[in-house]
């Protein structure tokens, strides 16, 4: 078992975090993940005349998709803005070269009405790419946070503030909403949709039980103020999915964005007049008080999940041409920038942003950031339609995370626990910590490739 002194030291190490001074740094880190795969894929298109063997291509894929984010959250954490600027310049240059070297010339009118080419892909890239990059960032961070090389401001905040790991929690719920059965305009009955949701929710519930038992039995470090004594993120995702499925069946024909706004406002009202004081109180007697953060945050996460079910209904219908993609981009832009304005109003005039409470500012922050990143992917998708690549240009690593991400994430949790069990991570020098983190993400990627072959 973990020595009591080490456990207390690790818990104290992450306590009291107030996050970054503004949402910009976290926003830059999330956007960096999107830009990394775009940079790789455009570079691959420019190297299409050179015959690359699979191993060399995979190595480049690994470096391009992992290294910028890993450096930005370790050695170069004070230079995130510079990294983003350099990557943006590289992408623009690459895009210009790809456009000039295109083999097929398409007029604007032809492009506007031409049928979308998915180039043999069965994915919706502007959604699955965001899911993959979010999984990568979250999986890396759950181990990196245990090392001193990972800046404290990126770990989960204790009471209020903006942080990378706070976004990971909300972002994962948002994208799950966007991929939920209810987001597809199918004719399935409530029973069929509920059964599908129940199966996936049961998986998350099982993961939650495994997490709970392993933490208690191994005396693993835990921050009670995150979710409570017995609760964890897997339970949150499980019950958000189930409750949202029931709400969708009860409110057919009603725009879910409207329902989300009503639930979010009611939640903020309850926080203001009673729940906030209850959450911040130190009393832990009884199941409700023991797990108050996890249970009360459910109310706040439901609007996020429902909003992205509605957004999913925008993009899951078959988009046949660029005009329809442009319409989708416009809708998302309205949602994104409305959320940005409401986020700042909520943060400065109503209640400072808090993941622990999942208040109004936090809800709008998650909606804005996820929507904006989907817009980035949509713009890139349109560019790909223009240049009409004749090679398989997509990142293999992102495909692996899209298909096997949940299994990889489960294995990552086990690896994280094992590393913390055998090593006092806070005593490990930064250079060695960096090597361990690179080895960890390499191992998970290899496992992903092996799983994908089965």
TORKOL-4160 file (C-alpha; in steps of 0.2 Angstrom, whole numbers, padded with zeros to 4 digits, m for minus):
454
<pt num="1" X="0000" Y="0000" Z="0000"/>
<pt num="2" X="0005" Y="0018" Z="m0003"/>
<pt num="3" X="0014" Y="0025" Z="0013"/>
<pt num="4" X="0003" Y="0037" Z="0022"/>
<pt num="5" X="0015" Y="0051" Z="0022"/>
<pt num="6" X="0017" Y="0050" Z="0003"/>
<pt num="7" X="m0002" Y="0050" Z="0000"/>
<pt num="8" X="m0004" Y="0065" Z="0011"/>
<pt num="9" X="0010" Y="0074" Z="0002"/>
<pt num="10" X="0003" Y="0070" Z="m0015"/>
<pt num="11" X="m0015" Y="0076" Z="m0010"/>
<pt num="12" X="m0008" Y="0092" Z="m0003"/>
<pt num="13" X="0002" Y="0095" Z="m0019"/>
<pt num="14" X="m0013" Y="0097" Z="m0029"/>
<pt num="15" X="m0024" Y="0106" Z="m0016"/>
<pt num="16" X="m0029" Y="0124" Z="m0017"/>
<pt num="17" X="m0026" Y="0126" Z="m0036"/>
<pt num="18" X="m0034" Y="0142" Z="m0043"/>
<pt num="19" X="m0030" Y="0137" Z="m0061"/>
<pt num="20" X="m0025" Y="0150" Z="m0075"/>
<pt num="21" X="m0028" Y="0168" Z="m0074"/>
<pt num="22" X="m0039" Y="0168" Z="m0089"/>
<pt num="23" X="m0047" Y="0155" Z="m0101"/>
<pt num="24" X="m0035" Y="0159" Z="m0115"/>
<pt num="25" X="m0021" Y="0147" Z="m0110"/>
<pt num="26" X="m0033" Y="0132" Z="m0108"/>
<pt num="27" X="m0041" Y="0137" Z="m0125"/>
<pt num="28" X="m0024" Y="0138" Z="m0133"/>
<pt num="29" X="m0019" Y="0120" Z="m0127"/>
<pt num="30" X="m0035" Y="0113" Z="m0133"/>
<pt num="31" X="m0034" Y="0121" Z="m0150"/>
<pt num="32" X="m0016" Y="0115" Z="m0151"/>
<pt num="33" X="m0022" Y="0097" Z="m0151"/>
<pt num="34" X="m0033" Y="0101" Z="m0166"/>
<pt num="35" X="m0019" Y="0111" Z="m0175"/>
<pt num="36" X="m0006" Y="0096" Z="m0172"/>
<pt num="37" X="m0016" Y="0084" Z="m0183"/>
<pt num="38" X="m0020" Y="0097" Z="m0196"/>
<pt num="39" X="m0002" Y="0101" Z="m0197"/>
<pt num="40" X="0003" Y="0082" Z="m0199"/>
<pt num="41" X="m0010" Y="0079" Z="m0212"/>
<pt num="42" X="m0006" Y="0094" Z="m0223"/>
<pt num="43" X="0013" Y="0089" Z="m0221"/>
<pt num="44" X="0008" Y="0072" Z="m0227"/>
<pt num="45" X="m0001" Y="0079" Z="m0242"/>
<pt num="46" X="0015" Y="0089" Z="m0247"/>
<pt num="47" X="0026" Y="0073" Z="m0245"/>
<pt num="48" X="0014" Y="0063" Z="m0256"/>
<pt num="49" X="0027" Y="0062" Z="m0270"/>
<pt num="50" X="0039" Y="0054" Z="m0258"/>
<pt num="51" X="0035" Y="0036" Z="m0254"/>
<pt num="52" X="0035" Y="0034" Z="m0235"/>
<pt num="53" X="0036" Y="0017" Z="m0227"/>
<pt num="54" X="0023" Y="0014" Z="m0213"/>
<pt num="55" X="0035" Y="0014" Z="m0198"/>
<pt num="56" X="0042" Y="0031" Z="m0204"/>
<pt num="57" X="0024" Y="0038" Z="m0206"/>
<pt num="58" X="0019" Y="0032" Z="m0189"/>
<pt num="59" X="0034" Y="0040" Z="m0181"/>
<pt num="60" X="0030" Y="0057" Z="m0189"/>
<pt num="61" X="0012" Y="0055" Z="m0184"/>
<pt num="62" X="0017" Y="0052" Z="m0166"/>
<pt num="63" X="0029" Y="0067" Z="m0166"/>
<pt num="64" X="0016" Y="0079" Z="m0174"/>
<pt num="65" X="0001" Y="0074" Z="m0164"/>
<pt num="66" X="0009" Y="0071" Z="m0146"/>
<pt num="67" X="0025" Y="0081" Z="m0145"/>
<pt num="68" X="0018" Y="0099" Z="m0146"/>
<pt num="69" X="0005" Y="0096" Z="m0132"/>
<pt num="70" X="0017" Y="0087" Z="m0121"/>
<pt num="71" X="0030" Y="0101" Z="m0123"/>
<pt num="72" X="0017" Y="0114" Z="m0120"/>
<pt num="73" X="0011" Y="0106" Z="m0104"/>
<pt num="74" X="0029" Y="0102" Z="m0097"/>
<pt num="75" X="0045" Y="0111" Z="m0102"/>
<pt num="76" X="0037" Y="0124" Z="m0113"/>
<pt num="77" X="0022" Y="0128" Z="m0103"/>
<pt num="78" X="0026" Y="0147" Z="m0102"/>
<pt num="79" X="0027" Y="0148" Z="m0121"/>
<pt num="80" X="0011" Y="0141" Z="m0126"/>
<pt num="81" X="0006" Y="0157" Z="m0136"/>
<pt num="82" X="0022" Y="0156" Z="m0146"/>
<pt num="83" X="0020" Y="0137" Z="m0150"/>
<pt num="84" X="0002" Y="0141" Z="m0156"/>
<pt num="85" X="0009" Y="0155" Z="m0167"/>
<pt num="86" X="0023" Y="0145" Z="m0175"/>
<pt num="87" X="0011" Y="0130" Z="m0178"/>
<pt num="88" X="m0002" Y="0142" Z="m0186"/>
<pt num="89" X="0011" Y="0149" Z="m0198"/>
<pt num="90" X="0017" Y="0132" Z="m0202"/>
<pt num="91" X="m0001" Y="0126" Z="m0206"/>
<pt num="92" X="m0004" Y="0141" Z="m0217"/>
<pt num="93" X="0012" Y="0138" Z="m0227"/>
<pt num="94" X="0007" Y="0120" Z="m0229"/>
<pt num="95" X="m0010" Y="0124" Z="m0234"/>
<pt num="96" X="m0005" Y="0136" Z="m0248"/>
<pt num="97" X="0007" Y="0123" Z="m0255"/>
<pt num="98" X="m0006" Y="0110" Z="m0255"/>
<pt num="99" X="m0018" Y="0121" Z="m0263"/>
<pt num="100" X="m0006" Y="0126" Z="m0277"/>
<pt num="101" X="m0001" Y="0108" Z="m0280"/>
<pt num="102" X="m0019" Y="0102" Z="m0281"/>
<pt num="103" X="m0022" Y="0091" Z="m0296"/>
<pt num="104" X="m0041" Y="0095" Z="m0298"/>
<pt num="105" X="m0047" Y="0112" Z="m0301"/>
<pt num="106" X="m0064" Y="0116" Z="m0294"/>
<pt num="107" X="m0074" Y="0132" Z="m0297"/>
<pt num="108" X="m0084" Y="0140" Z="m0282"/>
<pt num="109" X="m0101" Y="0135" Z="m0290"/>
<pt num="110" X="m0095" Y="0117" Z="m0293"/>
<pt num="111" X="m0089" Y="0116" Z="m0275"/>
<pt num="112" X="m0104" Y="0124" Z="m0268"/>
<pt num="113" X="m0116" Y="0110" Z="m0275"/>
<pt num="114" X="m0103" Y="0096" Z="m0277"/>
<pt num="115" X="m0106" Y="0080" Z="m0267"/>
<pt num="116" X="m0095" Y="0078" Z="m0251"/>
<pt num="117" X="m0081" Y="0066" Z="m0253"/>
<pt num="118" X="m0077" Y="0056" Z="m0238"/>
<pt num="119" X="m0062" Y="0048" Z="m0246"/>
<pt num="120" X="m0067" Y="0030" Z="m0240"/>
<pt num="121" X="m0069" Y="0036" Z="m0222"/>
<pt num="122" X="m0083" Y="0029" Z="m0211"/>
<pt num="123" X="m0080" Y="0043" Z="m0198"/>
<pt num="124" X="m0087" Y="0061" Z="m0196"/>
<pt num="125" X="m0070" Y="0068" Z="m0195"/>
<pt num="126" X="m0075" Y="0085" Z="m0188"/>
<pt num="127" X="m0082" Y="0076" Z="m0173"/>
<pt num="128" X="m0072" Y="0061" Z="m0171"/>
<pt num="129" X="m0055" Y="0071" Z="m0172"/>
<pt num="130" X="m0061" Y="0082" Z="m0157"/>
<pt num="131" X="m0065" Y="0066" Z="m0147"/>
<pt num="132" X="m0048" Y="0059" Z="m0151"/>
<pt num="133" X="m0038" Y="0074" Z="m0147"/>
<pt num="134" X="m0048" Y="0077" Z="m0131"/>
<pt num="135" X="m0045" Y="0058" Z="m0126"/>
<pt num="136" X="m0026" Y="0061" Z="m0129"/>
<pt num="137" X="m0025" Y="0076" Z="m0119"/>
<pt num="138" X="m0035" Y="0069" Z="m0104"/>
<pt num="139" X="m0026" Y="0052" Z="m0105"/>
<pt num="140" X="m0009" Y="0061" Z="m0104"/>
<pt num="141" X="m0014" Y="0073" Z="m0090"/>
<pt num="142" X="m0021" Y="0060" Z="m0078"/>
<pt num="143" X="m0003" Y="0054" Z="m0076"/>
<pt num="144" X="0007" Y="0070" Z="m0079"/>
<pt num="145" X="m0002" Y="0079" Z="m0065"/>
<pt num="146" X="0007" Y="0067" Z="m0053"/>
<pt num="147" X="0024" Y="0074" Z="m0058"/>
<pt num="148" X="0031" Y="0091" Z="m0053"/>
<pt num="149" X="0035" Y="0094" Z="m0072"/>
<pt num="150" X="0016" Y="0097" Z="m0075"/>
<pt num="151" X="0012" Y="0115" Z="m0070"/>
<pt num="152" X="m0001" Y="0116" Z="m0055"/>
<pt num="153" X="m0012" Y="0128" Z="m0064"/>
<pt num="154" X="m0016" Y="0114" Z="m0077"/>
<pt num="155" X="m0023" Y="0103" Z="m0064"/>
<pt num="156" X="m0041" Y="0103" Z="m0057"/>
<pt num="157" X="m0046" Y="0119" Z="m0048"/>
<pt num="158" X="m0052" Y="0117" Z="m0030"/>
<pt num="159" X="m0065" Y="0130" Z="m0029"/>
<pt num="160" X="m0065" Y="0141" Z="m0044"/>
<pt num="161" X="m0054" Y="0145" Z="m0060"/>
<pt num="162" X="m0050" Y="0139" Z="m0077"/>
<pt num="163" X="m0039" Y="0124" Z="m0080"/>
<pt num="164" X="m0035" Y="0111" Z="m0093"/>
<pt num="165" X="m0040" Y="0096" Z="m0083"/>
<pt num="166" X="m0057" Y="0105" Z="m0078"/>
<pt num="167" X="m0060" Y="0107" Z="m0097"/>
<pt num="168" X="m0056" Y="0089" Z="m0099"/>
<pt num="169" X="m0070" Y="0084" Z="m0088"/>
<pt num="170" X="m0083" Y="0095" Z="m0096"/>
<pt num="171" X="m0077" Y="0092" Z="m0114"/>
<pt num="172" X="m0078" Y="0073" Z="m0112"/>
<pt num="173" X="m0096" Y="0075" Z="m0107"/>
<pt num="174" X="m0100" Y="0087" Z="m0121"/>
<pt num="175" X="m0093" Y="0075" Z="m0135"/>
<pt num="176" X="m0102" Y="0060" Z="m0128"/>
<pt num="177" X="m0118" Y="0070" Z="m0129"/>
<pt num="178" X="m0114" Y="0074" Z="m0147"/>
<pt num="179" X="m0112" Y="0056" Z="m0151"/>
<pt num="180" X="m0126" Y="0049" Z="m0141"/>
<pt num="181" X="m0140" Y="0039" Z="m0149"/>
<pt num="182" X="m0152" Y="0054" Z="m0146"/>
<pt num="183" X="m0141" Y="0065" Z="m0157"/>
<pt num="184" X="m0146" Y="0055" Z="m0172"/>
<pt num="185" X="m0163" Y="0058" Z="m0180"/>
<pt num="186" X="m0168" Y="0040" Z="m0180"/>
<pt num="187" X="m0185" Y="0032" Z="m0177"/>
<pt num="188" X="m0179" Y="0021" Z="m0163"/>
<pt num="189" X="m0192" Y="0020" Z="m0149"/>
<pt num="190" X="m0188" Y="0026" Z="m0131"/>
<pt num="191" X="m0185" Y="0008" Z="m0126"/>
<pt num="192" X="m0172" Y="0005" Z="m0140"/>
<pt num="193" X="m0162" Y="0022" Z="m0136"/>
<pt num="194" X="m0163" Y="0019" Z="m0117"/>
<pt num="195" X="m0156" Y="0001" Z="m0119"/>
<pt num="196" X="m0141" Y="0008" Z="m0130"/>
<pt num="197" X="m0138" Y="0021" Z="m0117"/>
<pt num="198" X="m0140" Y="0009" Z="m0103"/>
<pt num="199" X="m0127" Y="m0002" Z="m0110"/>
<pt num="200" X="m0114" Y="0011" Z="m0112"/>
<pt num="201" X="m0119" Y="0019" Z="m0095"/>
<pt num="202" X="m0117" Y="0002" Z="m0087"/>
<pt num="203" X="m0099" Y="0001" Z="m0093"/>
<pt num="204" X="m0095" Y="0018" Z="m0086"/>
<pt num="205" X="m0104" Y="0013" Z="m0069"/>
<pt num="206" X="m0092" Y="m0003" Z="m0069"/>
<pt num="207" X="m0077" Y="0008" Z="m0072"/>
<pt num="208" X="m0083" Y="0019" Z="m0058"/>
<pt num="209" X="m0084" Y="0004" Z="m0046"/>
<pt num="210" X="m0067" Y="m0002" Z="m0051"/>
<pt num="211" X="m0060" Y="0016" Z="m0048"/>
<pt num="212" X="m0069" Y="0017" Z="m0031"/>
<pt num="213" X="m0063" Y="0000" Z="m0025"/>
<pt num="214" X="m0045" Y="0002" Z="m0031"/>
<pt num="215" X="m0043" Y="0019" Z="m0023"/>
<pt num="216" X="m0050" Y="0013" Z="m0006"/>
<pt num="217" X="m0041" Y="m0004" Z="m0006"/>
<pt num="218" X="m0024" Y="0003" Z="m0012"/>
<pt num="219" X="m0026" Y="0018" Z="m0001"/>
<pt num="220" X="m0022" Y="0029" Z="m0017"/>
<pt num="221" X="m0022" Y="0048" Z="m0015"/>
<pt num="222" X="m0039" Y="0056" Z="m0018"/>
<pt num="223" X="m0045" Y="0074" Z="m0018"/>
<pt num="224" X="m0062" Y="0073" Z="m0009"/>
<pt num="225" X="m0067" Y="0091" Z="m0015"/>
<pt num="226" X="m0067" Y="0085" Z="m0033"/>
<pt num="227" X="m0082" Y="0073" Z="m0033"/>
<pt num="228" X="m0084" Y="0068" Z="m0014"/>
<pt num="229" X="m0079" Y="0052" Z="m0004"/>
<pt num="230" X="m0087" Y="0038" Z="m0015"/>
<pt num="231" X="m0091" Y="0047" Z="m0031"/>
<pt num="232" X="m0080" Y="0049" Z="m0047"/>
<pt num="233" X="m0081" Y="0055" Z="m0065"/>
<pt num="234" X="m0087" Y="0038" Z="m0072"/>
<pt num="235" X="m0102" Y="0039" Z="m0061"/>
<pt num="236" X="m0106" Y="0057" Z="m0066"/>
<pt num="237" X="m0105" Y="0052" Z="m0085"/>
<pt num="238" X="m0116" Y="0036" Z="m0082"/>
<pt num="239" X="m0130" Y="0046" Z="m0073"/>
<pt num="240" X="m0129" Y="0061" Z="m0085"/>
<pt num="241" X="m0132" Y="0049" Z="m0100"/>
<pt num="242" X="m0146" Y="0040" Z="m0091"/>
<pt num="243" X="m0155" Y="0056" Z="m0085"/>
<pt num="244" X="m0153" Y="0065" Z="m0102"/>
<pt num="245" X="m0160" Y="0050" Z="m0111"/>
<pt num="246" X="m0176" Y="0051" Z="m0101"/>
<pt num="247" X="m0177" Y="0070" Z="m0103"/>
<pt num="248" X="m0176" Y="0068" Z="m0122"/>
<pt num="249" X="m0190" Y="0055" Z="m0122"/>
<pt num="250" X="m0201" Y="0067" Z="m0112"/>
<pt num="251" X="m0198" Y="0082" Z="m0122"/>
<pt num="252" X="m0199" Y="0077" Z="m0140"/>
<pt num="253" X="m0201" Y="0091" Z="m0152"/>
<pt num="254" X="m0193" Y="0104" Z="m0141"/>
<pt num="255" X="m0176" Y="0111" Z="m0145"/>
<pt num="256" X="m0164" Y="0104" Z="m0132"/>
<pt num="257" X="m0154" Y="0120" Z="m0132"/>
<pt num="258" X="m0169" Y="0129" Z="m0124"/>
<pt num="259" X="m0171" Y="0115" Z="m0111"/>
<pt num="260" X="m0152" Y="0116" Z="m0107"/>
<pt num="261" X="m0153" Y="0135" Z="m0104"/>
<pt num="262" X="m0168" Y="0133" Z="m0092"/>
<pt num="263" X="m0159" Y="0119" Z="m0083"/>
<pt num="264" X="m0143" Y="0129" Z="m0082"/>
<pt num="265" X="m0152" Y="0144" Z="m0075"/>
<pt num="266" X="m0162" Y="0134" Z="m0062"/>
<pt num="267" X="m0146" Y="0126" Z="m0057"/>
<pt num="268" X="m0137" Y="0143" Z="m0055"/>
<pt num="269" X="m0152" Y="0149" Z="m0045"/>
<pt num="270" X="m0151" Y="0134" Z="m0033"/>
<pt num="271" X="m0132" Y="0137" Z="m0031"/>
<pt num="272" X="m0135" Y="0155" Z="m0027"/>
<pt num="273" X="m0147" Y="0152" Z="m0014"/>
<pt num="274" X="m0143" Y="0136" Z="m0005"/>
<pt num="275" X="m0132" Y="0123" Z="m0015"/>
<pt num="276" X="m0116" Y="0133" Z="m0016"/>
<pt num="277" X="m0115" Y="0135" Z="0003"/>
<pt num="278" X="m0119" Y="0117" Z="0005"/>
<pt num="279" X="m0105" Y="0112" Z="m0007"/>
<pt num="280" X="m0092" Y="0123" Z="0002"/>
<pt num="281" X="m0097" Y="0117" Z="0019"/>
<pt num="282" X="m0085" Y="0104" Z="0027"/>
<pt num="283" X="m0098" Y="0093" Z="0034"/>
<pt num="284" X="m0097" Y="0075" Z="0026"/>
<pt num="285" X="m0110" Y="0066" Z="0036"/>
<pt num="286" X="m0122" Y="0055" Z="0026"/>
<pt num="287" X="m0121" Y="0049" Z="0008"/>
<pt num="288" X="m0127" Y="0066" Z="0001"/>
<pt num="289" X="m0115" Y="0077" Z="0010"/>
<pt num="290" X="m0101" Y="0064" Z="0007"/>
<pt num="291" X="m0103" Y="0065" Z="m0011"/>
<pt num="292" X="m0111" Y="0082" Z="m0013"/>
<pt num="293" X="m0099" Y="0089" Z="m0027"/>
<pt num="294" X="m0103" Y="0073" Z="m0038"/>
<pt num="295" X="m0121" Y="0073" Z="m0035"/>
<pt num="296" X="m0125" Y="0092" Z="m0037"/>
<pt num="297" X="m0113" Y="0093" Z="m0052"/>
<pt num="298" X="m0125" Y="0081" Z="m0062"/>
<pt num="299" X="m0138" Y="0095" Z="m0063"/>
<pt num="300" X="m0125" Y="0107" Z="m0071"/>
<pt num="301" X="m0118" Y="0093" Z="m0083"/>
<pt num="302" X="m0135" Y="0089" Z="m0090"/>
<pt num="303" X="m0136" Y="0106" Z="m0100"/>
<pt num="304" X="m0119" Y="0103" Z="m0108"/>
<pt num="305" X="m0124" Y="0085" Z="m0113"/>
<pt num="306" X="m0141" Y="0090" Z="m0120"/>
<pt num="307" X="m0134" Y="0105" Z="m0129"/>
<pt num="308" X="m0122" Y="0093" Z="m0139"/>
<pt num="309" X="m0136" Y="0081" Z="m0142"/>
<pt num="310" X="m0145" Y="0095" Z="m0151"/>
<pt num="311" X="m0128" Y="0100" Z="m0160"/>
<pt num="312" X="m0127" Y="0082" Z="m0165"/>
<pt num="313" X="m0144" Y="0083" Z="m0173"/>
<pt num="314" X="m0136" Y="0097" Z="m0184"/>
<pt num="315" X="m0122" Y="0086" Z="m0191"/>
<pt num="316" X="m0128" Y="0068" Z="m0191"/>
<pt num="317" X="m0140" Y="0070" Z="m0205"/>
<pt num="318" X="m0131" Y="0066" Z="m0221"/>
<pt num="319" X="m0123" Y="0082" Z="m0227"/>
<pt num="320" X="m0123" Y="0081" Z="m0246"/>
<pt num="321" X="m0113" Y="0097" Z="m0251"/>
<pt num="322" X="m0103" Y="0111" Z="m0245"/>
<pt num="323" X="m0118" Y="0123" Z="m0244"/>
<pt num="324" X="m0125" Y="0111" Z="m0231"/>
<pt num="325" X="m0108" Y="0111" Z="m0222"/>
<pt num="326" X="m0108" Y="0130" Z="m0222"/>
<pt num="327" X="m0125" Y="0130" Z="m0214"/>
<pt num="328" X="m0119" Y="0119" Z="m0201"/>
<pt num="329" X="m0104" Y="0130" Z="m0198"/>
<pt num="330" X="m0115" Y="0145" Z="m0196"/>
<pt num="331" X="m0126" Y="0137" Z="m0183"/>
<pt num="332" X="m0111" Y="0132" Z="m0173"/>
<pt num="333" X="m0104" Y="0149" Z="m0174"/>
<pt num="334" X="m0120" Y="0157" Z="m0167"/>
<pt num="335" X="m0119" Y="0144" Z="m0153"/>
<pt num="336" X="m0101" Y="0146" Z="m0150"/>
<pt num="337" X="m0100" Y="0165" Z="m0149"/>
<pt num="338" X="m0116" Y="0167" Z="m0140"/>
<pt num="339" X="m0109" Y="0155" Z="m0127"/>
<pt num="340" X="m0093" Y="0165" Z="m0126"/>
<pt num="341" X="m0102" Y="0181" Z="m0122"/>
<pt num="342" X="m0113" Y="0173" Z="m0109"/>
<pt num="343" X="m0098" Y="0164" Z="m0101"/>
<pt num="344" X="m0090" Y="0181" Z="m0098"/>
<pt num="345" X="m0106" Y="0189" Z="m0092"/>
<pt num="346" X="m0109" Y="0174" Z="m0080"/>
<pt num="347" X="m0091" Y="0174" Z="m0074"/>
<pt num="348" X="m0090" Y="0193" Z="m0070"/>
<pt num="349" X="m0108" Y="0197" Z="m0065"/>
<pt num="350" X="m0116" Y="0182" Z="m0058"/>
<pt num="351" X="m0103" Y="0169" Z="m0051"/>
<pt num="352" X="m0085" Y="0166" Z="m0055"/>
<pt num="353" X="m0082" Y="0150" Z="m0065"/>
<pt num="354" X="m0082" Y="0134" Z="m0055"/>
<pt num="355" X="m0080" Y="0116" Z="m0060"/>
<pt num="356" X="m0083" Y="0110" Z="m0043"/>
<pt num="357" X="m0101" Y="0118" Z="m0044"/>
<pt num="358" X="m0103" Y="0116" Z="m0063"/>
<pt num="359" X="m0110" Y="0134" Z="m0063"/>
<pt num="360" X="m0117" Y="0144" Z="m0077"/>
<pt num="361" X="m0100" Y="0151" Z="m0082"/>
<pt num="362" X="m0092" Y="0134" Z="m0083"/>
<pt num="363" X="m0107" Y="0127" Z="m0093"/>
<pt num="364" X="m0105" Y="0141" Z="m0106"/>
<pt num="365" X="m0086" Y="0139" Z="m0106"/>
<pt num="366" X="m0087" Y="0120" Z="m0111"/>
<pt num="367" X="m0100" Y="0124" Z="m0124"/>
<pt num="368" X="m0090" Y="0138" Z="m0132"/>
<pt num="369" X="m0074" Y="0129" Z="m0132"/>
<pt num="370" X="m0080" Y="0112" Z="m0139"/>
<pt num="371" X="m0091" Y="0121" Z="m0152"/>
<pt num="372" X="m0076" Y="0132" Z="m0158"/>
<pt num="373" X="m0065" Y="0117" Z="m0160"/>
<pt num="374" X="m0078" Y="0108" Z="m0171"/>
<pt num="375" X="m0079" Y="0124" Z="m0182"/>
<pt num="376" X="m0060" Y="0123" Z="m0184"/>
<pt num="377" X="m0062" Y="0105" Z="m0190"/>
<pt num="378" X="m0076" Y="0110" Z="m0201"/>
<pt num="379" X="m0066" Y="0123" Z="m0210"/>
<pt num="380" X="m0052" Y="0111" Z="m0212"/>
<pt num="381" X="m0064" Y="0098" Z="m0219"/>
<pt num="382" X="m0070" Y="0111" Z="m0232"/>
<pt num="383" X="m0052" Y="0114" Z="m0237"/>
<pt num="384" X="m0050" Y="0095" Z="m0240"/>
<pt num="385" X="m0065" Y="0095" Z="m0251"/>
<pt num="386" X="m0057" Y="0109" Z="m0261"/>
<pt num="387" X="m0040" Y="0101" Z="m0264"/>
<pt num="388" X="m0047" Y="0083" Z="m0266"/>
<pt num="389" X="m0032" Y="0073" Z="m0260"/>
<pt num="390" X="m0028" Y="0057" Z="m0269"/>
<pt num="391" X="m0019" Y="0048" Z="m0255"/>
<pt num="392" X="m0024" Y="0042" Z="m0237"/>
<pt num="393" X="m0020" Y="0058" Z="m0228"/>
<pt num="394" X="m0029" Y="0055" Z="m0211"/>
<pt num="395" X="m0019" Y="0052" Z="m0195"/>
<pt num="396" X="m0018" Y="0034" Z="m0191"/>
<pt num="397" X="m0016" Y="0038" Z="m0172"/>
<pt num="398" X="m0032" Y="0049" Z="m0171"/>
<pt num="399" X="m0041" Y="0035" Z="m0180"/>
<pt num="400" X="m0035" Y="0023" Z="m0167"/>
<pt num="401" X="m0041" Y="0034" Z="m0152"/>
<pt num="402" X="m0057" Y="0037" Z="m0161"/>
<pt num="403" X="m0061" Y="0018" Z="m0162"/>
<pt num="404" X="m0052" Y="0011" Z="m0146"/>
<pt num="405" X="m0051" Y="0027" Z="m0135"/>
<pt num="406" X="m0062" Y="0021" Z="m0121"/>
<pt num="407" X="m0052" Y="0004" Z="m0119"/>
<pt num="408" X="m0035" Y="0014" Z="m0120"/>
<pt num="409" X="m0042" Y="0026" Z="m0107"/>
<pt num="410" X="m0046" Y="0012" Z="m0095"/>
<pt num="411" X="m0029" Y="0004" Z="m0098"/>
<pt num="412" X="m0021" Y="0022" Z="m0095"/>
<pt num="413" X="m0030" Y="0023" Z="m0078"/>
<pt num="414" X="m0023" Y="0006" Z="m0073"/>
<pt num="415" X="m0005" Y="0011" Z="m0079"/>
<pt num="416" X="m0007" Y="0028" Z="m0069"/>
<pt num="417" X="m0011" Y="0018" Z="m0053"/>
<pt num="418" X="0003" Y="0006" Z="m0055"/>
<pt num="419" X="0016" Y="0020" Z="m0058"/>
<pt num="420" X="0010" Y="0029" Z="m0043"/>
<pt num="421" X="0010" Y="0013" Z="m0033"/>
<pt num="422" X="0028" Y="0009" Z="m0036"/>
<pt num="423" X="0036" Y="0027" Z="m0038"/>
<pt num="424" X="0035" Y="0043" Z="m0027"/>
<pt num="425" X="0032" Y="0053" Z="m0043"/>
<pt num="426" X="0034" Y="0070" Z="m0035"/>
<pt num="427" X="0052" Y="0065" Z="m0031"/>
<pt num="428" X="0056" Y="0061" Z="m0049"/>
<pt num="429" X="0067" Y="0074" Z="m0058"/>
<pt num="430" X="0059" Y="0083" Z="m0073"/>
<pt num="431" X="0070" Y="0075" Z="m0086"/>
<pt num="432" X="0066" Y="0057" Z="m0080"/>
<pt num="433" X="0048" Y="0062" Z="m0078"/>
<pt num="434" X="0047" Y="0068" Z="m0097"/>
<pt num="435" X="0055" Y="0051" Z="m0102"/>
<pt num="436" X="0042" Y="0041" Z="m0092"/>
<pt num="437" X="0027" Y="0051" Z="m0099"/>
<pt num="438" X="0034" Y="0049" Z="m0117"/>
<pt num="439" X="0035" Y="0030" Z="m0113"/>
<pt num="440" X="0018" Y="0030" Z="m0106"/>
<pt num="441" X="0009" Y="0038" Z="m0121"/>
<pt num="442" X="0020" Y="0027" Z="m0133"/>
<pt num="443" X="0015" Y="0011" Z="m0124"/>
<pt num="444" X="m0004" Y="0016" Z="m0125"/>
<pt num="445" X="m0002" Y="0020" Z="m0143"/>
<pt num="446" X="0006" Y="0003" Z="m0147"/>
<pt num="447" X="m0009" Y="m0005" Z="m0137"/>
<pt num="448" X="m0021" Y="0004" Z="m0147"/>
<pt num="449" X="m0013" Y="m0002" Z="m0164"/>
<pt num="450" X="m0013" Y="m0020" Z="m0157"/>
<pt num="451" X="m0032" Y="m0018" Z="m0152"/>
<pt num="452" X="m0036" Y="m0011" Z="m0169"/>
<pt num="453" X="m0029" Y="m0026" Z="m0178"/>
<pt num="454" X="m0041" Y="m0038" Z="m0169"/>
